[in-house]
Structures are given as structure tokens and as C-alpha cells.
Amino acid sequence: MSVQSKAVVSVLGFDRKGIIAKVSAVLYERGINILDISQTILDGYFNMVMIVDISEPTCSFAELQDGLKQLGADLGLQIRIQKSEIFEAMHQI
């Protein structure tokens, strides 16, 4: 088993049915496991943050980014994924 590598997925846009299911499906299809999830809906705006395990993906990180970006375009959402090392480096300065 490899060392766990994490990433942060953020989703923002107008609320609609199926957002969590569709984002989760994209991750699942690429071998990504969801470790933690938080989502809220404020005045019709959907906001979700996921911590995911990217240790054993079935595609490159760039392909994962593209898949989530395409889903966001299809659903009218902003979907981004960033490796957790970025966040950790920011807090060590």
C-alpha cells in the first residue's frame, strides 16, 4: 500500500439535485476515495469541500482536474482540486 496523498476538492454554485452524487461518481471512476466531506446550502448557493485520497488514482492528476472541470462546466458549477501540499506549505511559512 502506498503512502496516503491527499487533495482538496471545492465545489461552488447554485444548488440543484445530484451535485454530490455526480462529483462522487467522477472521483470513484478515477480511483479516488473521499476521506471527509462538508457541504452547506446558503440562500440557494451550494458549497462543498472534500478531502480525498489521491494515492492510487487510475488517471493522472491533470486528467482528474480536467474531469472535474468538465463536470463543473456541464452543471454550471466551479469545481477545483488542489493537492494538500499547497495548503500545508502555506502554513509553514
LINHUBEL-V656508 format. One record per backbone hydrogen bond with DSSP energy under -1.0 kcal/mol. CO is the residue of the C=O (numbers start at 0). NH is the residue of the N-H. If there is no record, write none. Layout:
{{CO	NH} {CO	NH}}
//
This chain:
{{4	53} {5	83} {6	51} {7	81} {8	49} {9	79} {10	47} {11	77} {12	45} {17	21} {18	22} {19	23} {20	24} {21	25} {22	26} {23	27} {24	28} {26	29} {26	31} {27	30} {29	57} {32	52} {35	50} {37	48} {39	46} {41	44} {43	14} {44	41} {45	12} {46	39} {47	10} {48	37} {49	8} {50	34} {50	35} {51	6} {52	32} {59	63} {60	64} {61	65} {62	66} {63	67} {64	68} {65	69} {66	70} {67	71} {68	72} {69	73} {70	74} {71	75} {71	76} {77	11} {79	9} {81	7} {82	85} {83	87} {84	88} {85	89} {86	90}}
//
